[in-house]
């Protein structure tokens, strides 16, 4: 909040202006914690010191599902650890597009018309819409598979402009998972992929998977969807045609993943995913990381922007480097998988990444 310059002696005016500024700061449409609006209003009472500085950020999240929610939680946790706390000196405008492109555009346009210190796009479509509409405010992105292909940035090392963030994939994670399937599941000759090809991130990951599977003589069989309501039918259409299921970081598909888990369990088909949260929910295996940690990483970038004035364009786009195989033993039992010692041996951090 900017402190107004008032003439000395106009004490009553000062009080009125301070109260008016406080009310403006409390505007919190869609806040993740609207009950704390009063605390956010009162935070600037000691304006004039660094400790009393308040911030307003907007978050555009494409859809609610465990990975994206964990990303947001990690982001806000990093800000909190940096002393930027929602309900105290931080107001958060959380907007959810509910996996609808029209909503997604409206959200971005709304955010562009508001005054924010920083905006965050969670998932590729949200980040794309923000970049197209928000021109002067710092933008960070998270849970974006390929920021170059999505035209969110043109250079990963030196993004330039007002945009940077973190990619939630590393091609090595897909390669390692396909190799795991090929070596540990020799009976898998056809791998079924439920995919919304309208999501660029899903297409990029599917292409990487196909290239690796081709090396092992495994066919990738696609069942296309256009929205989450079609996931169940797509999964069922693959039964009898494939030997296992696989999904990418596909927001429309992940949002309907319960239907895939049920179909996999009912038909004893191994189910592999591209994210840990889906494995925790009921897929058998992935090569990945915690999305909370991914969000925390972007939150640290945000703290640097807010507290130090660092330009996102000067911050390199980061990528997840620490990867591990993650197995869910309960899912294995439900899907008729015998988990061998050879499978477990591929898990580096068995205490945390073999889910009982």
SEMARMAR-114355 format. One record per residue: residue in one letter; y, x, z negated of N, C-alpha, C, CB in turn. Coordinates in steps of 0.2 Angstrom, whole numbers, padded with zeros to 4 digits, always signed. Atoms other than C-alpha are relative to their C-alpha. Glycine has a CB too. Example, Ala and Ser with C-alpha at 12.3 -4.5 7.8 and 13.67 -1.06 7.14 Angstrom:
BEGIN
A-0006+0004+0000-0022+0062-0039+0006+0004+0000+0000-0005-0006S-0006-0004+0001-0005+0068-0036+0005-0004-0003+0002+0002+0007
END
This chain:
BEGIN
X-0006+0004+0000+0000+0000+0000+0006+0004+0000+0000-0005-0006X-0006-0004+0000+0017+0007+0004+0005-0003-0005+0003-0001+0007X-0005+0002+0005+0030+0007-0010+0007-0001+0003+0000+0005-0006X-0006+0001-0003+0046-0001-0006+0005+0004-0003+0002-0008-0001X-0006-0004+0003+0062+0009-0008+0006-0005-0002+0003+0005+0005X-0004+0005+0002+0073-0002-0019+0006+0004-0004-0003-0005-0005X-0005-0003+0003+0090+0002-0026-0001-0001-0008+0007-0004+0001X+0000+0000+0008+0091+0007-0045+0004-0006-0003+0002+0007-0003X-0004+0005+0003+0096-0007-0056-0002-0007+0002+0007+0001+0001X+0003+0006-0002+0088-0021-0046-0007-0002-0003+0000-0001+0007X+0007+0001+0003+0074-0023-0059-0003-0006+0002+0001+0001-0007X+0003+0006-0001+0071-0041-0056-0003+0000+0007+0005-0006-0001X+0003-0001-0007+0069-0038-0037-0006+0004+0000+0006+0002+0005X+0005-0005+0000+0058-0024-0040-0007-0004-0002+0001+0006-0005X+0006+0003+0002+0046-0035-0050-0002-0005+0005+0002-0004-0007X+0002+0005-0005+0046-0049-0037-0003+0004+0006+0006-0004+0002X+0002-0004-0006+0043-0036-0023-0007+0002-0002+0004+0005+0002X+0006-0003+0002+0029-0028-0033-0006-0006+0000+0000+0003-0007X+0004+0006+0000+0021-0045-0036-0002-0002+0007+0002-0006-0004X+0002+0002-0006+0022-0050-0018-0005+0005+0004+0006+0000+0004X+0004-0005-0003+0014-0033-0012-0007-0001-0003+0003+0007-0001X+0007+0001+0003+0000-0036-0024-0004-0006+0003+0000-0001-0008X+0003+0006-0003-0004-0053-0017-0002+0002+0007+0004-0006+0000X+0002-0002-0007-0004-0046+0001-0007+0004+0000+0005+0004+0004X+0006-0004+0000-0017-0033-0004-0006-0004-0002+0001+0006-0005X+0006+0004+0002-0029-0046-0011-0003-0004+0005+0002-0004-0006X+0003+0004-0005-0032-0054+0005-0006+0003+0002+0005-0001+0007X+0007-0003+0000-0051-0051+0007-0004-0005+0004-0002+0001-0007X+0004+0004-0004-0058-0062+0021-0007+0003+0001+0003-0002+0007X+0007-0002-0001-0077-0061+0020-0001+0006-0004-0001+0002+0007X+0001-0006+0004-0076-0048+0006-0007+0000-0002+0005+0000-0006X+0007-0001+0003-0093-0041+0000+0000-0002-0007-0003+0007+0001X-0001+0002+0008-0086-0045-0018+0006-0004-0001-0001+0007-0004X-0007+0004+0001-0073-0059-0017+0002-0001-0007-0001-0006+0004X-0001+0001+0007-0075-0061-0035+0005+0005-0003-0006-0001-0004X-0004-0005+0003-0066-0045-0038+0007+0001+0003-0003+0007+0001X-0007-0001-0003-0050-0049-0028+0005+0001-0005+0001-0007+0004X-0005-0001+0005-0040-0050-0044+0001+0007-0002-0001-0004-0006X+0000-0008+0001-0045-0032-0048+0003+0004+0005-0007+0002-0002X-0003-0003-0006-0040-0027-0031+0007-0001+0000-0003-0002+0007X-0007+0001+0000-0023-0035-0033+0003+0004-0005+0001-0008-0001X-0003-0003+0005-0020-0027-0049+0000+0008+0000-0003-0002-0007X+0001-0007+0000-0025-0009-0044+0007+0004+0001-0005+0001+0005X-0006-0004-0001-0008-0004-0037+0006+0000-0005+0003-0002+0007X-0006+0001+0005+0002-0008-0053+0003+0007-0001-0003-0003-0006X-0003-0007+0001+0005+0011-0055+0001+0004+0006-0005+0004-0005X-0001-0003-0007+0010+0014-0037+0005+0006-0001+0003-0005+0004X-0004-0006+0001+0017+0031-0035-0004+0006-0002+0006-0001-0005X+0004-0006+0001+0003+0042-0040-0006-0001+0004-0003+0000-0008X+0006+0000-0005-0013+0047-0030-0005-0005-0003-0002+0007+0001X+0005+0004+0003-0024+0038-0043+0001-0007+0002-0001+0002-0007X-0001+0007+0000-0016+0022-0040+0000-0003+0008+0007-0002-0003X+0000+0002-0007-0017+0022-0021-0006-0005+0002-0001+0006+0005X+0005+0005-0001-0026+0007-0014-0002+0000+0008+0002-0007-0002X+0003+0000-0007-0036+0005+0003-0002-0007+0002-0005+0006+0001X+0003+0006-0003-0041-0009+0014-0004+0002+0006+0005-0005+0002X+0004-0001-0006-0056-0007+0026-0003-0006+0002-0005+0005-0002X+0004+0006-0003-0065-0019+0038-0006+0003+0002+0004-0003+0005X+0007-0002-0002-0083-0018+0041-0003-0006+0005-0005+0000-0005X+0004+0004-0005-0091-0026+0057-0007+0001+0000+0004+0000+0007X+0007-0001+0000-0109-0028+0055-0003-0005+0005-0004-0001-0007X+0002+0004-0005-0119-0035+0070-0004-0006-0002-0004+0004+0005X+0004+0005+0003-0132-0044+0060-0003+0002-0007-0006-0001+0005X+0003-0002+0006-0140-0045+0043-0008+0002+0001+0001-0005-0005X+0007-0001+0001-0157-0036+0041+0000+0007-0004-0003+0001+0007X+0000-0005+0005-0163-0023+0029+0003+0007+0002-0007+0001-0002X-0002-0007-0001-0159-0007+0038+0008+0000+0001-0002+0002+0007X-0007+0000+0000-0141-0012+0042+0003-0002-0007+0002-0006+0005X-0003+0001+0006-0138-0019+0025+0000+0006-0005-0004-0006-0004X+0000-0006+0004-0144-0003+0017+0005+0005+0002-0007+0003+0001X-0006-0004-0002-0132+0006+0028+0006-0001-0003+0000+0000+0008X-0006+0002+0003-0118-0004+0022+0000+0002-0008+0001-0007+0001X+0000-0001+0007-0123-0002+0004+0001+0008-0001-0007-0002-0003X+0000-0007+0001-0125+0017+0006+0007+0002+0001-0004+0004+0004X-0007-0002-0002-0108+0018+0014+0005-0001-0006+0003-0004+0006X-0004+0002+0005-0099+0009+0000-0002+0004-0006-0001-0008-0002X+0002-0004+0006-0109+0019-0013+0004+0007+0001-0007+0001+0000X-0003-0006-0001-0102+0035-0005+0008+0000-0002-0001+0003+0007X-0007+0001+0001-0084+0028-0006+0001+0000-0008+0003-0006+0003X+0000+0000+0007-0087+0024-0024+0000+0006-0004-0005-0005-0003X+0001-0007+0003-0093+0041-0029+0006+0004+0002-0006+0003+0003X-0006-0003-0001-0077+0047-0021+0006-0003-0003+0001+0001+0008X-0006+0003+0004-0066+0036-0032+0003-0005+0004+0005+0005-0002X-0003+0006-0004-0063+0022-0019-0005-0005-0001+0000+0002+0007X+0005+0005+0003-0071+0007-0028+0003-0007+0002+0000+0001-0007X-0002+0007-0002-0071-0011-0021+0001-0003-0007-0006-0003+0004X-0002+0004+0006-0063-0022-0034+0005+0004-0004-0006-0002-0003X-0005-0004+0004-0052-0008-0041+0006+0003+0005-0004+0006-0003X-0005-0002-0005-0043+0001-0027-0002+0000+0007+0002+0008-0002X+0003+0001-0007-0053-0005-0012-0001-0007+0001-0006+0004+0001X+0001+0007-0002-0052-0021-0003-0004+0000+0007+0006-0004+0002X+0005+0000-0006-0067-0024+0010+0000-0007+0003-0007+0002-0003X+0000+0006-0004-0066-0037+0024-0007+0001+0004+0006+0000+0005X+0006+0000-0004-0084-0039+0029-0001-0006+0005-0006+0000-0006X+0001+0005-0005-0088-0048+0045-0007+0001+0003+0006+0001+0005X+0007+0000-0003-0105-0052+0052+0000-0004+0006-0005-0003-0005X+0000+0004-0006-0107-0057+0070-0006-0004+0001+0000+0005+0006X+0006+0005+0000-0124-0065+0067-0004+0001+0007+0001-0007-0001X+0003-0002-0006-0131-0056+0082+0002-0004+0006-0008-0001+0000X-0003+0004-0006-0120-0066+0094+0006+0004+0003+0002-0007-0003X-0005-0004-0004-0110-0057+0107+0007-0003+0000-0002+0002+0007X-0007+0004+0000-0096-0070+0107+0003+0001-0007-0001-0007+0002X-0003-0001+0007-0094-0069+0088+0002+0008-0001-0006-0001-0005X-0001-0007+0001-0095-0050+0089+0007+0002+0003-0006+0004+0004X-0007-0002-0003-0080-0049+0101+0005-0003-0004+0000-0003+0007X-0006+0004+0004-0070-0062+0090+0001+0004-0006-0003-0007-0002X-0001-0004+0006-0074-0051+0075+0004+0006+0001-0007+0002-0003X-0004-0006-0001-0067-0035+0083+0007-0002+0002-0003+0003+0007X-0007+0002-0001-0052-0044+0089+0004-0002-0006+0000-0006+0005X-0003+0001+0006-0048-0051+0072+0001+0006-0004-0005-0004-0004X-0001-0006+0004-0050-0034+0064+0006+0004+0004-0007+0005+0000X-0005-0003-0004-0039-0027+0078+0007-0002-0002-0001+0000+0007X-0007+0003+0001-0025-0039+0073+0002+0001-0008-0001-0007+0001X-0002-0002+0007-0026-0034+0054+0002+0007-0001-0007-0002-0004X-0002-0006+0002-0019-0020+0045-0006+0003-0005+0007+0000-0003X+0005-0004+0004-0033-0008+0039+0001+0007+0000-0007-0002+0003X-0001-0008+0001-0034+0010+0033-0006+0003+0004+0000+0002-0007X+0006-0003-0004-0051+0012+0042-0005-0006+0001-0004+0005-0004X+0005+0005-0002-0064+0001+0051-0007+0003+0001+0002-0004+0006X+0007-0002-0001-0083+0003+0051-0004-0005+0005-0004+0001-0006X+0005+0004-0004-0095-0003+0065-0007+0001-0002+0002+0001+0007X+0007-0001+0001-0113-0005+0060-0004-0003+0005-0002-0003-0007X+0005+0002-0006-0125-0006+0075+0005+0001+0006-0002-0007-0001X-0003-0002-0007-0121-0002+0093+0005-0005+0002-0005+0001+0005X-0005+0005-0002-0113-0019+0098+0006+0000-0004-0004-0006+0001X-0006+0000+0004-0101-0019+0084+0004+0006+0001-0002+0000-0008X-0004-0006-0002-0096-0001+0087+0004-0001+0006-0004+0006-0001X-0003+0000-0007-0093-0004+0105+0006-0005+0000-0006-0003+0005X-0006+0005+0000-0082-0020+0102+0006+0003-0004-0003-0006-0003X-0005-0003+0004-0072-0011+0089+0004+0006+0004-0002+0003-0006X-0003-0005-0004-0069+0004+0101+0004-0003+0005-0005+0005+0002X-0004+0004-0006-0063-0008+0115+0006-0003-0003-0005-0004+0003X-0006+0004+0002-0051-0017+0104+0005+0003-0006-0003-0006-0003X-0004-0003+0005-0045-0006+0089+0002+0007+0003-0004+0001-0006X-0002-0006-0004-0034+0007+0096+0004+0005-0005+0005-0001+0005X-0004-0005+0005-0023+0015+0081-0003+0001-0006+0006-0003-0001X+0003-0001+0006-0034+0013+0066-0006+0005+0000-0002-0007-0003X+0006-0004+0000-0048+0026+0062-0006-0004+0000+0000+0005-0006X+0006+0003-0001-0065+0020+0067-0006+0004-0001-0001-0003+0007X+0007-0004+0000-0082+0026+0061-0005-0005+0001-0001+0002-0008X+0006+0004-0001-0099+0020+0066-0006+0002-0003-0001+0000+0008X+0006-0001+0003-0116+0019+0059-0006-0004+0003+0000-0001-0008X+0005+0004-0003-0133+0013+0065+0001+0000+0007-0001-0006-0004X-0001+0000-0008-0129+0018+0083-0005+0005+0002+0007+0002+0002X+0006-0004-0003-0144+0025+0093+0003+0005+0004-0005-0004+0003X-0002-0005-0005-0135+0034+0107+0008-0002+0001-0004-0001+0007X-0007+0001-0001-0116+0034+0106+0003+0002+0006+0004+0004-0006X-0002-0002-0006-0114+0043+0122-0002-0005+0005-0003+0007+0002X+0002+0005-0005-0124+0031+0132+0003-0007-0001-0008-0001+0000X-0004+0007+0001-0115+0016+0124+0007+0001+0001-0002-0002-0008X-0007-0001-0001-0099+0024+0128+0005-0001-0006+0003-0004+0006X-0004+0001+0006-0093+0024+0110+0004+0007+0000-0004-0001-0006X-0004-0007-0001-0088+0043+0112-0003+0003+0006-0002+0004-0007X+0001-0004-0006-0088+0055+0126-0003+0007-0001+0005+0000+0005X+0002-0007+0002-0092+0071+0116-0002-0001-0007+0006+0005+0001X+0002+0001+0006-0103+0072+0101+0003+0005-0005-0008+0001+0000X-0003-0006+0004-0095+0089+0095+0007-0001-0001-0002+0006+0003X-0007+0001+0001-0077+0084+0098+0001-0007+0003+0004+0006+0004X-0001+0007-0002-0076+0065+0099+0007-0001+0003-0002-0005-0005X-0007+0001-0002-0057+0065+0101+0002-0007-0002+0001+0001+0007X-0003+0007+0002-0046+0049+0098-0001-0002-0007-0004-0005+0005X+0000+0002+0007-0049+0039+0083-0007-0002-0002+0005-0006-0001X+0007+0003+0001-0068+0037+0083-0005+0006-0002-0003-0003+0006X+0006-0004+0002-0083+0046+0075-0005-0004-0004+0002+0007-0003X+0005+0004+0004-0098+0042+0065-0007+0004+0000-0001-0007+0002X+0007-0003+0000-0117+0045+0064-0005-0004+0004-0002+0001-0007X+0006+0004-0003-0132+0041+0075-0005-0001-0004-0002+0004+0007X+0006+0002+0004-0147+0033+0067-0006+0002+0003+0000-0007-0002X+0006-0002-0003-0159+0041+0078+0000+0008+0002-0002-0004+0006X+0001-0007-0002-0166+0058+0083-0006-0001+0005-0001+0005-0006X+0006+0000-0005-0177+0059+0099-0006+0002-0003+0002+0003+0006X+0006-0003+0003-0189+0069+0089-0004-0005-0004+0002+0006-0005X+0004+0005+0004-0193+0054+0077-0004-0004+0005+0005-0004-0003X+0004+0004-0004-0199+0044+0092-0006+0004+0003+0004-0003+0006X+0006-0005-0003-0209+0059+0100-0005+0001-0006+0003+0007+0002X+0005-0001+0005-0217+0062+0083-0005-0006-0001+0003+0002-0006X+0004+0006+0002-0222+0044+0080-0005-0002+0006+0005-0006+0000X+0004+0001-0006-0229+0042+0098-0006+0005+0000+0003+0001+0007X+0005-0005+0001-0239+0058+0095-0005-0002-0005+0003+0007-0001X+0005+0003+0005-0246+0051+0079-0004-0005+0002+0005-0002-0006X+0004+0005-0002-0252+0036+0087-0005+0002+0005+0005-0005+0004X+0005-0003-0005-0260+0046+0101-0006+0004-0003+0004+0004+0005X+0005-0005+0003-0269+0058+0090-0004-0004-0006+0003+0006-0004X+0004+0004+0006-0274+0046+0075-0003-0007+0002+0005-0001-0006X+0002+0007-0002-0277+0030+0085-0003+0001+0007+0005-0005-0001X+0003-0001-0007-0288+0035+0100-0002-0006+0004-0006+0005+0000X+0001+0007-0003-0292+0017+0103+0006-0003+0003-0004-0004-0005X-0006+0003-0003-0274+0013+0107+0001+0002+0007+0006+0001-0005X-0001-0001-0007-0273+0012+0126+0006-0003+0002-0006-0001+0004X-0006+0004-0002-0259-0001+0127+0004-0001-0006-0002-0006+0004X-0004+0001+0006-0245-0001+0115+0006-0006+0002+0004+0006-0002X-0004+0006-0001-0235-0018+0114+0007+0001-0003-0003-0006-0002X-0007-0001+0002-0216-0017+0113+0004-0007+0001+0003+0005+0004X-0004+0006-0001-0206-0033+0109+0007+0003+0000-0001-0004-0007X-0007-0003-0001-0188-0029+0115+0005-0005+0003-0001+0006+0005X-0006+0003-0003-0171-0036+0119+0003+0005+0004+0005-0003-0005X-0003-0005-0004-0166-0026+0134+0007-0001+0001-0004-0001+0007X-0007+0000+0000-0149-0032+0132+0004+0004-0005+0003-0007-0001X-0002-0005+0005-0147-0020+0118-0001+0007+0002-0003-0001-0007X+0000-0006-0003-0143-0003+0125-0004+0005-0004+0006+0003+0001X+0004-0004+0004-0150+0006+0110-0007-0001+0000+0002-0001-0007X+0007+0001-0001-0167-0002+0112-0003+0002+0006-0001-0008-0001X+0002-0002-0007-0168+0002+0130-0001+0008+0000+0005-0002+0005X+0000-0008+0001-0164+0021+0126-0006+0002-0003+0006+0002-0003X+0005-0002+0004-0177+0022+0113-0007-0002+0003+0000-0004-0007X+0006+0002-0004-0190+0013+0124-0002+0005+0005+0001-0007+0003X+0001-0005-0006-0188+0025+0138-0002+0007-0003+0007+0001+0003X+0003-0006+0003-0191+0040+0126-0007-0001-0002+0005+0002-0006X+0007+0001+0002-0206+0032+0119-0005-0001+0006-0001-0007-0003X+0004+0000-0006-0213+0028+0137-0001+0007+0003+0003-0005+0005X+0001-0007-0002-0210+0046+0142-0005+0004-0004+0007+0003+0000X+0005-0003+0004-0220+0052+0128-0007-0003+0000+0002+0000-0008X+0007+0004-0001-0234+0039+0129-0003+0002+0007+0001-0007-0001X+0003-0001-0007-0236+0043+0148-0004+0007-0001+0006+0001+0005X+0003-0007+0000-0241+0061+0143-0007-0001-0003+0004+0005-0005X+0006+0001+0003-0255+0054+0133-0005-0006+0003+0001-0002-0008X+0004+0005-0003-0261+0041+0145+0000-0007-0003-0007+0002+0001X-0001+0007+0003-0255+0026+0135+0005-0004+0003+0002+0001-0008X-0004+0005-0004-0247+0011+0143+0005-0003-0005-0004-0005+0004X-0005+0004+0004-0231+0003+0135+0001-0006+0004+0007+0004+0000X+0000+0007-0003-0232-0016+0138+0006-0003-0004-0007-0003-0001X-0006+0003+0003-0216-0025+0135+0000-0007+0000+0007+0002+0004X-0001+0008+0001-0213-0043+0129+0008-0001-0001-0004-0003-0005X-0008+0000+0001-0194-0046+0132+0002-0007-0003+0003+0000+0007X-0004+0006+0003-0183-0058+0122+0007+0001+0001-0002+0001-0008X-0007-0001+0000-0165-0062+0122+0003-0002-0006+0002-0006+0005X-0003+0001+0007-0163-0068+0104-0006+0000-0005+0004-0006+0000X+0005-0001+0006-0172-0067+0087-0005-0006+0000+0004+0000-0006X+0004+0006+0000-0179-0085+0089-0006+0001+0005+0004-0006+0002X+0005-0001-0005-0190-0078+0103-0005+0005-0002+0002+0001+0007X+0004-0006+0002-0198-0064+0093-0008-0002-0001+0002+0003-0006X+0006+0002+0001-0213-0074+0087-0004-0001+0006+0000-0007-0005X+0003+0001-0006-0218-0080+0104-0002+0006+0004+0004-0005+0004X+0001-0006-0003-0216-0063+0111-0006+0004-0003+0006+0004+0000X+0005-0004+0004-0227-0055+0098-0007-0004+0002+0001+0000-0007X+0007+0004-0002-0241-0069+0101-0002+0001+0007+0001-0007-0002X+0002-0001-0008-0240-0066+0120-0003+0006+0001+0006-0001+0004X+0003-0007-0001-0245-0048+0117-0008+0000-0003+0004+0005-0003X+0007+0000+0003-0261-0053+0107-0005+0000+0006-0001-0005-0005X+0006+0000-0005-0277-0049+0118+0002+0005+0006-0001-0007+0002X-0002-0004-0006-0266-0038+0130+0001+0007-0003+0006-0003+0003X-0002-0007+0003-0262-0023+0118-0004+0001-0006+0007+0000-0002X+0004-0002+0005-0270-0013+0105+0004+0001-0007-0004+0007+0002X-0005-0001+0006-0255-0011+0093+0007-0002+0002+0000+0008-0002X-0007+0002-0001-0237-0016+0091+0005+0006-0001+0002-0006-0004X-0005-0005+0002-0221-0005+0091+0007-0004+0002-0001+0006+0005X-0006+0003-0001-0203-0010+0089+0005+0006-0001+0002-0005-0004X-0005-0005+0001-0187+0001+0091+0005-0003-0005+0003+0001+0007X-0006+0002+0004-0170+0000+0082+0003-0006+0004+0004+0006-0002X-0002+0006-0004-0168-0017+0091+0002-0005-0005-0005-0002+0005X-0002+0004+0005-0157-0028+0080-0003-0007+0001+0008-0001+0001X+0003+0007-0001-0163-0045+0088-0007+0000-0002+0001-0002+0007X+0007+0000+0002-0181-0040+0085-0001+0002-0007-0004+0006+0004X+0001-0002+0007-0179-0032+0068+0002-0006-0004+0004+0006-0002X-0002+0006+0004-0170-0048+0062-0006-0005+0000+0006-0003+0003X+0005+0004+0000-0186-0057+0066-0007+0003-0001-0001-0004+0007X+0006-0004+0001-0199-0044+0061-0005-0004-0004+0002+0006-0003X+0005+0004+0004-0208-0056+0048-0005-0003+0005+0003-0005-0004X+0005+0004-0004-0216-0065+0063-0004+0006+0003+0004-0003+0006X+0004-0005-0002-0222-0048+0070-0005+0002-0005+0004+0006+0003X+0004-0002+0005-0229-0043+0054-0006-0005-0001+0004+0001-0007X+0005+0005+0001-0238-0059+0052-0005+0000+0006+0003-0007-0001X+0004-0001-0006-0245-0058+0070-0005+0006-0001+0004+0000+0006X+0004-0007+0000-0251-0040+0067-0005-0001-0005+0005+0006-0002X+0005+0001+0005-0260-0045+0051-0005-0005+0002+0004-0002-0007X+0005+0005-0002-0268-0060+0058-0005+0002+0005+0004-0007+0002X+0004-0002-0006-0275-0051+0073-0002+0007-0001+0004-0001+0006X+0002-0007+0002-0278-0034+0064+0002+0005+0005-0008+0000+0000X-0003-0004-0005-0266-0025+0076+0004+0005-0004+0004-0004+0005X-0004-0005+0003-0258-0009+0069+0007-0001+0003-0002+0008+0002X-0007+0001-0002-0239-0011+0069+0004+0006-0002+0003-0006-0004X-0005-0006+0001-0227+0004+0071+0007-0002+0001-0003+0006+0004X-0008+0002-0001-0208+0003+0069+0004+0007+0000+0002-0004-0006X-0005-0005+0000-0193+0014+0071+0004+0001-0006+0004-0001+0006X-0004-0001+0006-0186+0012+0054-0004-0001-0007+0006-0005+0000X+0004+0001+0006-0192+0014+0036+0000-0007-0003+0003+0005-0005X+0000+0007+0003-0186-0003+0030-0005-0004+0002+0007-0002+0001X+0005+0005-0003-0197-0012+0042-0007+0002-0003+0000+0001+0007X+0007-0002+0003-0212-0001+0035+0000-0002-0007+0000+0008+0001X+0000+0002+0007-0207-0005+0017-0001-0008+0000+0007+0001-0003X+0001+0008+0000-0207-0024+0023-0007-0002+0002+0005-0003+0005X+0007+0002-0002-0225-0023+0031-0002+0003+0006+0000-0007+0001X+0003-0004-0005-0226-0012+0046-0004+0006-0003+0006+0003+0005X+0005-0005+0002-0239+0002+0045+0004+0007-0001-0006+0001+0004X-0003-0007+0000-0229+0018+0050+0006+0001+0004-0006+0005+0002X-0005-0002-0004-0214+0026+0056+0001+0008-0001+0007-0004-0001X-0002-0006+0002-0206+0043+0057+0008-0001-0001-0001+0006+0006X-0007+0002+0001-0189+0041+0049+0003+0003-0006+0001-0007+0001X-0004-0002+0006-0177+0041+0034+0002-0006-0003+0006+0005+0002X-0003+0005+0003-0168+0030+0022+0006-0002+0003+0000+0001-0008X-0007+0002-0003-0154+0020+0030+0005+0000-0006-0001-0007+0003X-0005-0001+0005-0145+0020+0013+0003+0007+0000-0004-0001-0007X-0002-0007-0001-0144+0039+0015+0004+0001+0006-0006+0005+0000X-0004-0001-0006-0138+0037+0033+0007-0003-0001-0003-0004+0005X-0006+0003+0001-0124+0025+0027+0004+0004-0005-0001-0007-0003X-0003-0005+0004-0120+0037+0013+0004+0005+0003-0005+0002-0006X-0003-0006-0004-0117+0051+0025+0006-0003+0004-0005+0002+0006X-0006+0002-0003-0104+0040+0035+0005-0002-0005-0002-0006+0004X-0005+0001+0005-0096+0035+0019+0003+0006-0003-0004-0003-0006X-0003-0006+0001-0093+0053+0015+0005+0002+0005-0005+0006-0001X-0005-0001-0006-0084+0054+0032+0006-0004-0002-0003-0001+0006X-0005+0005+0001-0074+0039+0027+0005+0002-0006-0003-0007-0002X-0003-0002+0005-0069+0046+0011+0005+0006+0002-0004+0003-0006X-0003-0006-0003-0063+0062+0020+0006-0003+0004-0004+0004+0004X-0006+0003-0004-0052+0051+0032+0005-0003-0005-0003-0005+0005X-0004+0004+0004-0045+0040+0018+0004+0005-0005-0004-0005-0004X-0003-0004+0005-0041+0054+0005+0004+0006+0003-0005+0002-0005X-0003-0007-0003-0037+0069+0016+0003-0001+0006-0006+0005+0001X-0004+0001-0007-0030+0061+0032-0004+0003+0006+0007+0002-0001X+0004-0003-0005-0044+0069+0042-0001-0005+0006-0007+0002-0002X+0001+0004-0006-0044+0062+0060-0008-0001+0002+0004+0002+0006X+0007+0000-0002-0061+0055+0065-0002+0004+0007-0002-0008+0001X+0001-0004-0006-0059+0063+0082-0001+0007-0001+0006-0001+0005X+0002-0007+0001-0060+0080+0074-0006+0001-0004+0006+0003-0004X+0006-0001+0004-0076+0076+0065-0006-0001+0005+0000-0006-0005X+0005+0000-0005-0092+0079+0075-0005-0006-0002-0005+0006-0001X+0005+0005+0001-0105+0065+0077-0006+0003-0003-0001-0004+0006X+0006-0003+0003-0119+0068+0065-0007-0003+0002+0001+0000-0007X+0007+0003-0001-0138+0065+0067-0004+0001-0005-0003+0003+0007X+0005-0001+0006-0152+0063+0055-0005+0006+0002-0004-0007-0001X+0004-0006-0001-0161+0080+0054-0007+0000-0004+0004+0006-0001X+0006+0000+0005-0173+0077+0039-0004-0006+0002+0002+0000-0007X+0004+0005-0002-0187+0067+0046-0007+0000-0003-0001-0001+0008X+0007+0000+0002-0204+0062+0039-0004-0006+0002+0000+0001-0008X+0004+0005-0001-0219+0052+0042+0000-0005-0006-0007+0002+0003X+0000+0005+0005-0219+0036+0032-0006-0005+0001+0007-0004-0001X+0006+0004-0001-0235+0026+0029+0000-0006-0006-0006+0004-0001X+0000+0005+0005-0237+0009+0020-0008-0002+0000+0004-0007+0003X+0007+0001+0001-0255+0008+0013-0002-0008-0001-0002+0003-0006X+0001+0007+0001-0254-0011+0009+0000-0003+0007+0005-0004-0004X-0001+0002-0007-0249-0014+0027-0007+0002+0004+0006+0002+0004X+0006-0003-0003-0264-0003+0033-0006-0005-0002-0001+0007-0002X+0005+0004+0002-0276-0014+0023+0000-0007+0004+0000-0001-0007X-0001+0006-0003-0269-0030+0030-0001+0000+0008+0008-0003-0001X+0001-0001-0007-0270-0023+0048-0006+0003+0002+0006+0004+0003X+0006-0002-0002-0287-0017+0047+0000+0008+0001-0003-0003+0005X-0001-0007-0001-0282+0002+0047-0003+0004-0005+0007+0002+0001X+0002-0005+0004-0292+0015+0039+0004+0006-0001-0008+0002+0001X-0005-0006+0001-0280+0028+0032-0004+0006-0002+0006-0002-0005X+0004-0006+0001-0288+0045+0034+0004+0005-0004-0003+0002+0006X-0004-0006+0003-0284+0061+0025+0004+0004+0005-0005+0005-0003X-0004-0004-0005-0278+0068+0041+0007-0004+0001-0004+0000+0007X-0006+0004+0000-0265+0054+0042+0005+0002-0005-0001-0008+0000X-0004-0001+0006-0259+0057+0025+0003+0007+0000-0004-0001-0007X-0002-0007+0000-0258+0076+0028+0006+0001+0004-0006+0004+0003X-0006-0001-0004-0244+0073+0041+0006-0002-0004-0001-0004+0006X-0006+0002+0004-0233+0066+0027+0002+0006-0004-0002-0007-0004X-0002-0006+0004-0223+0080+0020+0002-0002-0008+0007+0003+0003X-0001+0003+0006-0216+0070+0005-0004-0006-0002+0008-0002-0001X+0005+0006+0001-0231+0060+0000+0002-0004-0006-0007+0003-0002X-0002+0004+0006-0224+0055-0017+0005-0006+0002+0004+0004-0005X-0005+0005-0002-0210+0045-0008-0001-0003+0006+0007+0003+0000X+0001+0003-0007-0216+0042+0009-0007-0003+0001+0002+0005+0005X+0006+0004-0001-0233+0035+0006+0001-0006-0005-0007+0005-0002X-0001+0006+0004-0230+0018+0000-0006-0004-0002+0005-0005+0004X+0006+0003+0003-0243+0010-0011+0000-0007+0001-0002+0002-0007
END
